[in-house]
Amino acid sequence: MFQRFHPVCFRLLAMLVLLGARQTFSQTAQNPARLDVDLCDAARHIFHAKLTLPVSAGPLTLVYPKWIPGEHSPTGPIVNFVGLKFTAGGKEIPWRRDDVDMFSFHLDIPVGAHALTASYDYMSPAEATGSRERPASTEKLALLNWYTVTLYPQGPKTDDLIYLATLRLPSGWKYATALPVAKESPDSIEFSPASLTTLIDSPVLSAAHMRHIDLSPGETPPHTVHIAADGPAPLQATPTEVQHLRQLVAETGALFGARHYRRYDFLLTLSDRLPPDGVEHHESSSDSTEESYFLEPELFETSELLAHEFTHSWNGKYRRPAGLATPDYQTPMKGELLWVYEGLTQYYGVMLSARSGITPPALLREYLASVAAGLDNEPGRTWRDLQDTAIAAQLLYGASTAGSSWRRSVDFYEESIFLWLEADTIIRKETNRKKSLDDFCHKFHGGESSAPRVVTYSFDDVVSGMNEVAAYDWRAFFTERLKSHGPGAPLDGLENSGWRLVFSDIPNEFEHINELASQELELHYSLGFHVHAAGGEDGDKILDVVPGSSAAGAGLAPGMRLVAVNGRKWSPEILRDAIRHAKLTKDPIELLAENGDFFQTYRVDYHGGERYPHLEAIGGKADVLTEIMKMKAAAVLVPTTN
């Protein structure tokens, strides 16, 4: 029989339920969760951890972070979260993984238990796997992302959960992090209690070989680049390179006019054992690149890595699209505004690299030519628009190179460069050069300096912010470019800035440097394919073939391995010679390729010679692009004795 309950009873019952939930998840500065991490086995790629949580009797669900900020996809490395055991009151507590959500663990806390202890390991990949989960340690260094060794109660916002973390390092190792330190002892570091959000946003870089360089001496807030490597030689940044990095700090001050962090730490890992990568954080960035970054000037000059991730402190961490500002690490993120979050950051990443002196203007023009040509010759633009690359980011990040010209990749990075360049030129024109996109960033992403915090925005906010700088139909402008399918890429911004895309038989300098570093040969604008040089797992592999190109017409496909050119064992030089020869003789180029267990000769009927992209100044038009690249802050000088 149904029995009627008095409304007061319902309210009392609801209060008891909420009270029970608060009691189970009570984590405060006085009673925080404690996370102890041991990296002494980092050389074996094993991170040990023990988590102690305040609890009370009843059912409890703990979750492992799934949606990782900056990854824009559900990449929490749960598969390598191993050895999990729970205890309470000296007794082992059984657990059960959720049969739908693999990141959730269900337990029942016994009566009388006030603390739950979980012990487990994280096994970092020893080598690059091709997935988003990357190696995080070598014999001499380790990058600790706290999300790899963290569980937390399901339900509360991560802002409301307090964690006290400790870290043990191999003997003699140094470390760097933006996370405030409470105290140190010879064998461990204890950090100040912090919200789980702050903890996971504050990775720790540690290494046997590490150098710390002050990038803003005597200024507040401080900025430091911490360089870790597998040996001492890669740590030796030259005085000129240090000057450019200090200028980068000054240029962001001129651009945004405010800072939203207590201090900023570049955690720079130089190792050929870890794949290149960059992840933004509010008060730091995790930046991994080649061991010879400071040893080979062209690698330093062609990298916008530090400028890009630093810009994210304003665009991405402080100002954040509402769809990416989730309350925890299980709520799915929505990427429809990644053309702002990542695209505008990519634009300023390259422009700030030029303004700070890292990238010479001529080399930046070669980069822009390479990107413009790639987009302009990308068949995938005919069916997938720029907006969809942002919405589908969680799918595209993990896609292989094979088929990328037809599938498209995360083009909201590089195509958005030209979207924002065009917007910049429009603002300058509409205001008679009194204002620029810098003014939008200064107001929208700068504002007043503050401690770390998040201010969300929507598409309407972006449109409104642009109109505050220059009245224009920005809604129609952005909508048209986000939905454009071509033909060709939207490159009006280039012409507005005084330059046009052209091709010649002179190699593109940026592509040449990239080719030497990656050992990959780009022939998209001639034969129509992309191939890896000999050596390594991908040696001789055809990485992509452009639909509609001469190579595609001949029958070549991604995944095949190139064996010979015109009857001779192939090499980049021999293939280029064949392209030049075919232009003179009109003979087809014969390519012998291996397809699994089969070999076949493909006759490529191409006679256009070598084609490489460049930018050419448009006579009679103002050179706005060079103006955008110019240094805006006062020049920073570094003594030659540094």
N, C-alpha and C positions, 0 to 999 in steps of 0.2 A: 504494500500500500504506500502511495506517495504521501510523505509528510511535509507539511509546509514549514519552512524555516523563517524565523523572524529576520528582517534585514540586518538587525544588529549582530545576529549570529554570523551572517555572511561576512560582515565587515571584520568581526573578531577572527573568523577563520582565515580571511585574507591576510590580516595582520600577523597571525601566527605563522602562515606560510612564508611571508616575507621575512619575518624575524628569523625563521629557520634558515632561509637562504642566506641572509646576511651573516648569520652565525657560522654557517659552513664556509663562506667565502671571506671571512673577516681577515683582511690583510691590510695592516696599517704600518706606519713608520715605527710604532711600538711593538707590533706583532707581524713583521713582514714574512713573506716566503723567503727561504734561504736557498740560494743556488750556488753550489760549490763545483767548480770546473777544474779539471787537471789536464794540462797539455803536455805533461812529461813524456807521453807516448806519441807526440805529434809526428815524429820522424817515421813512425809506423802507421801514420794516418788514422790514429784512434784518439778520440777525445772522450775522457771519462767525466761523468757528472753525477751529482747527488742533489736531489731537490727535497726540501722539507717544507711542507705546507701546513698552516693551521687549519684544522678541520673540526667537525663535530659529527655525531652519529647520524647515519642515514645514507641514502644513495648519493653518489658523487660521480660526475662525468668530468674527466680531464681531456684536454685537446692539445694536439701538436699543431703549431702554426702551419697553415696551408697557403693562404694568400699573403705573399711576402711583399711588403712595400718596395717599390722600385723595380720589381720583377714584372708587375702587371699581369700575373698569371698564377695559377695555383701550383707553385713549384716547391712547396715545403718538402724537404728530402726525407720523407717518412720511411722510405724503403731501407735507408741506412741507419735508422733509429733502432738500436738492438739492445739485447740483454736486460730488458725491462723487468724490474721486480719492485713490489710495494711491500712495506712493513708498517705496522702501527702497534705501539705497546710491546715491541719485541716479537710480534707474530707476523708471519707473512700474510698479506691480503691478496686473495685471488682477483683477477681482473679479466674483463672480456672486451675485445675490440668490437665496436659497432659493425654490424654486417652490411651497412650501407655506406656510412661515412668512415673510411679507413683511418681517419685522423683522430677518432674519438675512442676513449677508453672508459668503461663503466666499472665502478667499484661500489661496495657497500662498506661504509665505515662502521666498525663495531661500537657499541655503547662504551663510554669511558675513554675513548681515544680522542686526543686533542691535537695530535700531530701525525701527519702521514709522511713517510719517507719513500722516495722513489730513487732507485739507482739504475743507471743505464749508460750506454756508450753511443757515440756517433762515429760511424766509420766514413771518413772522408775519402772520396775516390782518389786512387793513387795516380791516375792519369786522366786526361780529358776523355770524356765519354761521348761527347756530341750532344748531350742533354743539357738542360739549364743547371743541373747540379754539377758544380765545378770542383776540382781539387782545391783544397784549402791549406795544404801543408807540404813542406819538403823536409829534407834532413835538417835544414838550418832556419826555417821560418814557419810561421803559422798565422792564418787569419781566422779569428774566432768570430763567427756570426752567432749571436746568442740564440737566435731562433732555432739553430740546429740542435741545441741541448736544452730546450725549454718545454715544459708542459704548463698549462694553466687551467683554472676552473672554467668550465663552460658557463656562459651567462653574463657575467659582469663585463663592463667596458675595460679594455686593457689600461686605460688612463687611471682606473680606480684600483688596480692591483699593484701592491708595493712589493718589490723584490730587493733583497740584499744579496749581492753577488760577490763571490770570492774567486780568485784565480791563482793557480799554481803553474809556474813555468819551468822549463828545463834550466838547469844550473847555468848561470852566466847570460841568459837571454835578457834583452831589453824589451820594452813594450811601449805602445802609444795608443791612446784612446781619448775621446771627448768625454767619457763617463767620469764624473768626479771621484777622486780617490779619498777614502776615509783614513786608511793607514796601511803601512807596508811592513812586512817582516822579511827576514832573509829568504823564506821559502814560500811566501804567498802575498797577494794583494787583496785588500778588502775595499770594495767600492762603497760609496755612500748609498743609502737606500734610495731607490728610484722607482718610478712607475714602470710597469712592464713595457709600455710604449717607449719610454726613454731608454730603457735597457736594450731592447731589440734595435733601437735606432742608433746604438753606440757600439759598433764592433771594436775589437781589440786586435791590433797588429803586433806581433812579437817576433823576435829574431835574434840570432846570435850576432848578426852584423846589422847595425842600424845607425843611422845618422839623423840628427834633428837640426833643422835649419829654421831660424826665426825669420818670418816673412814680413813682419810689421814691427820692427824694433821700437820699443818705447811707446807703442800705441795700444789703445784699448778699443775693442777686444783684441787679444793676441791671435795671430795666425802662424801656424807651424806646419812645415812639410816634414813628415817622418818617413825616411827612405829605408826600406828593408830589402836585403838581397841575400843570395846564397854565398856570397863572398864579399870582401871589402872593396874591390875595384869598381863595381857599378855604382857605388855611393858617391863618387866624386863628381858632383855637379860643378860646372865651371862658374866663375863669378858672373859671366854674362848670362848664363842660364838662371842663376839665382836672381839676377836683376830682373829678368823677364817675369819670373814668378812673383816677385814683389810688386812689379808693375801690374800684374793681374789682380792682385789684392786692391791696389789703388784704383784700377779701372772699374771694378765692381762697385767701389765706393762712389765713384763719379756717376755710374749708371743708375744705381738704385737709391743712393742717398741715405740708406739706412741699413742696419744689420740686425738680424733676428736670431742671434746666438750669443752665448756667453764667451765662447772661444771657438776657433775653427781649426780642425786638424785634417790635413791631407794625409791619408794612410796609403803611401805609395809603395807597392810591391814590385820589385824588378827581378823577374825570374822567368827563364824559358821553360820551367817545369809547370808553371801555372798558365792557363790560357788568358789572353788579354780580356779585361773586363772593367766595368766601372759601375758602381752603385752609389746613389746619392743618399745622404743622411742630413738631418737638420744642422748638426754642428760638426760634421765630418764627411768624408767621402772615402770609399774603398776603391782604390785605383790600382789596377794590375796591368803591367805591360812588359815589353821585352827587357831582358837583362841589360842590353846595350843602349837603353834609352838615353843616358847621358854620355855614352861613349861614342855614339854615331850621331852627329849633329842633325842629319836629315830625319832621323826618327823623332827627335824632339820637335823639329820644325813642322812636321806633318801631323802632329797629334793635338787634337783639341780636347783630349780626355780630361785634363784637370780643369780647364775652363768650363767645359760642359757640366761636369758633376758639381762644381762650385756654384754655377748659376742656379742649379736645382735648389740650393738653400733658400732662394727667394721664390723661384718658379717651380713648385712641386712640393716643397716641404712647408714653407710659410703660406703661400697662396696655393691652394690645391683644388682641383675639380671636385665637386661634391660627390661624384660617383667613385672617386678614389679615396675619399676621407671616411673609411669604414671604422666602426667602433671596436673591431677586434680583427683577428687574423683568420677567421673562418667565413666571414661575410664576403661574398663575391664582390669584386671590384668591377666598375663599369668604365670602359676606356674611351668613350666617344669624344672626349676632349683631349686625347693624347697629342693631337696636332698642336695644342697649346702647351701642354705639360712638357712634351718631348720636342715638338717641332720648334717652338719659340726658343727653347733652350739650345737646340742644335744651331739655330740661326746665331744666337749670341755666343754660343761656344766657339764658333769659327771667327766671328767678328771680334770677340774679346781676345782670342789668340793673336789676331792681327794687331789689335790696339796695344797689346802688352809686349809686342815684339817677338812673340814665340814663332809665329808664321809670317814670313815675308809676304808682302802684297802680291808679288808675281806668282808665288807658290799657291796662295789662296785662290787666285784667279784660275789656276790650273785645276785645283780641287773643284771649284764651282763648275768649270767646264766639264770635268769628268762626271760629276753628279747629274748635271743637266743633260748630257748626252745619254747617260744610262736611262734616265726617266723618259726622255724624248723617243727612245727606241725600245720602249718596254711594251710588248703586246698586252701584258696583263692589265694595263690601264684601260683597255677597251671594254672590259667587263667588270673590274673591281675598282670602285672609286676610292679616293683618299679617305673619306669618312669610314668606309668599311675596313680599311687597313687598321684603323684605330679601334673600331668596335671588335674586330676579330684578332686583336693583338695577342690574346692568350693562346690562340691557335698558331699564329704566324711566327712567334718567337721560337718555337721549337721545330719549325719546318726546315728541311734540308736545303742546301744550295741547288740541288737538282730540280729543275723546273721553275726556278724562282722568277725568271723573266715572264712566264705565263701565269704563274700563281700570284705573283707579287709578294714582297716581304713586308717588313714593318716600315713602309715608305713614309709614314707620318713623321719620321725623323727628317729625311733628306728632301722630300718634295715640299715639306713645309718651309724649308729654307727659302724657296722661291715665292711661296705664299706670303711670308713675312717680309721678304725683300720688296715685293710689290707693294705691300701695305706701307712699308717705310717710305717708298718713293711717292706714294699717293699723299701721305701726310705732309711731306716736304713740299709737294706741289700745291696742295690745297691751302697751306699756311705761308706760301711764299718763302719757304725754307726757314721759317722762324721756329718750327717744331719738327720733331721726328718721332720715330718709334721709341727712341730713348725716353721721351717724355711720358709715353704710355707706361713703360716699365717702371720709371721713377715713381709714378703715382700709384699704379696698380699693384706692383710687387714690392715697392719700397715703403712708402708711408713713413711712420715714426718707428725708430729703433725700439726693439723690445726683446724680452726673453723669448725662447722658442715657443711658438704657438701656431695654430692652424686657422687660417681664414679661408673658407671655401668660396668657390665661384661657379657660375653657370655660364652657358653660352650667352644668355641675355646680359650678364655682367660684363663679359668681354666686349660685346657690341656697345654697351653703354659707356664703358671705359674708353674705348676708341673714339666714340663721339665726343667725349669730354676734351679730347686732344684736338680732333679735327672733325668737323661736321661732314658726314659722308654716309652713303647707304651701305654701311659695313655689314649689315645683316645679309643683304643681297650679295655683296662681295664674297663673304666667307662661304655662304651657301653654294654659290656657283662653283667656287674652286674645290669645295669638298665633294661636290657631286659630278665634277667634270670627268668625261671619259676620253677626251681628245677629239680628233687625232693629235698626237704629240702632247708634250707636257706643257703646263701653263708657265711660260717663261717670259711673260710681259715684264716682270720685275727686272730681268736682266737688261732688256732694251731700255726700260725707263731709267736704269742706272747708268746708261751710256755704253753698254757692251752687248755683243751678239755672239752666239755659238757658231763656230766654224770648224772645219776639219782640214787636216793636212797630213803629209807623210812624215812630219816631225813628231817623235814620241812626246806624249804628255809627261811633264816632269813628275807630277804627283803620282800618276799611274806607274811610272818607271820605278820610283822609290818603293811604292807599295808592292810592285811585282818582285823586286829583290827581297823584300822582307817576307812576303807570303809565299814566294816561289809559285805564283799563279800567273798565267798569261791570259790577258783579256783581249779577245779578238771580236768583240760584239759588233763593231762597226765595219768590219771587213768580212771575214768568213762567217761570223755569227756564232762563235762559241767561246767558252771559258774553260781552260785546261790547266791542270796542275803539272808542274815540272816533275822530272824523275826524282825518285827517292821518297821514302816514307809510306805510310799506309795509303795515302791518296796519290802516290806517284803515277804519273801519266794518265790519270783519270780525267775524263771530260766531265766537268762539274755542271755545266749547263749549256743548252743549245737554244738559241732564240728562234721561236716559231716564225716561219716565213723567210728565214735567212737562207743563204746558199748552203750552209752546212746542214740545215734541217731538210732542205730540198734533196740533198744527196743521200739522206737517210741516217745521218749521225744522230746520236741520242745521248742524254746524260747517263753516266754510269759506265759507258764504254771506256776502254783504255787505248790511248793513241800509241801505235807501235812504230810506224814509219811514214815518211813523207817522200813521195816520188821514188820509192824503193830504197830509201836510206833511213837508218835509225833516226828517229825524230829527236829534235832539241828545239828550244825556242828560236835559236839563230837559223837553223835549217828551215823551220817553218816560215820565218819571215822572208828568208831568201826565196822560198817557193812562191810566196805572195807577190813579191816584186817581179819575179820571173814570169808569172802568169799574166801580169799586166802588160808585159812586152810581147809575149808570144801568143797570147790568147789560148794557150793550152790549159786544160783542166788540171787542178791539183789533185793528185792521187794520195789518199790517206788510208793507210792500213790500220784497222782498229780491231781490238779484241772485244768480243761481246760474250761474256761467260766463257764457254768452251769453244767458241767459234771465232774465226777470223774472216774478215771481208775487206776488200778494197772499195773505198767510196770516192767517186769522182766528183769533186767540188768545182762547179763551173762559175768561178768568181774571177773577175779581171779588173777590179777597181783599185788594186794596190793597197798599200797600208793607209789606214785612216785613223787619225788620233784627234780628239777634241781639244779645242782651245777657245779662249775668249778673244774677240777682236773689238777694239774701240770703234764706236760708230762716229764717223766724222761729223762735226757740227753739234754733237750732243754733249751736255755737261757730264763730267765724270763723277757721278754721284757715288758710285761704288767705292772709289778711293776715299771720298770724304767720309763715308760710313766707317771705313777701316781705320781712320786716323786716331791716334792717341788722344784721349779726352782728359785724362788726369795729368797732374804735374809729373814730370819724369823722375823716376826713382833711380838713384845711383848706388852701386855697391862697390866698396873698396876692392881693388884688385887683389888684396891680400886675403880675402875671404876664402 
